Amino acid sequence: MVQPLQQQEKSEYTVVLKEIGANKINVIKVIRDITGLGLSESKALADNVPSTIKENVATDAAKEMVEKFKAAGATAELK
């Protein structure tokens, strides 16, 4: 008898910025903090949502990044 494949919980996620909200400056600061990019590169990511902020991020770190965006007034999701 063949065992059905079990769904495994993902261990790595991609953090995607969906909406920047009303406080763009704080969102840009969060992007800079997470990515280490310069001001102009971070601003470009904020201006062109949806934007992939970081790929192959561990579950806990990814959830923490989403919370940082939420605190800054932005909307982010894990893919």
N, C-alpha and C positions, 0 to 999 in steps of 0.2 A: 504494500500500500504506500502511495506517495504522500509525503507530508506536505501540506500547503505552506507556501512561503509566508513567513511572518514579517509583518511590517516592522522595520527597524526605525527607531527615532533618529532623525538626522542629527549628526554631531557637528556639522558645519553649516553656516548660513551666509547669505548675502544680505547686507543691510541696504535697503533702498529708501531714499528720501522721497516721499510722495507729495507733501505740501509743506511750504515754509511758514505759513501762518503770518501773523502781523509783525512779528519781531525778527526781521531778517538779519539784523546785526548779530543777535545772540545765536541764531542758527549758523551763521558763517563762523562764529567763534567755536561752536561745537564741531563743525566740519573740520576746522583747522586742528582742533585738539585730537580728534579721532584719526585723521589721515596724516597729519604732519605737513600738509600742503601749505603753500604760501597764500597770501590774501587773495590775489587775483584768481588763482585756481579754485580756491574755496568758494569765492563769489560766483564763478562760472557754474559750479555744481549747484549752488542755490538757485541760480537764475534759470537753469534748465531742468526743472523737475518733470517727471521722475528721474532721479539720478542714483546710480549705484555708488554708494559711499565706500563700502569695503566688502571684499569677497572672501570666502573660506574662513569665516570667523567662528570660533568656538561658541557653543550655545550660550553660556553664561555671559561672555563678553558681548555677544550680539544683543542679548536682552538688555544689558546695561547701556549700550549705545542707543537703543530705541528709547529707553527711559530718559537719557540725556536730551534727545531731540524733543521728547514730550515736554520736559521741563522748560525747554526753550520756546515752546509754543508751536512746534512743528509736528508733522505726522510722518512716521517712518514705519516700515514693515520688514519682516524677515521673509526671505524666499529660500 
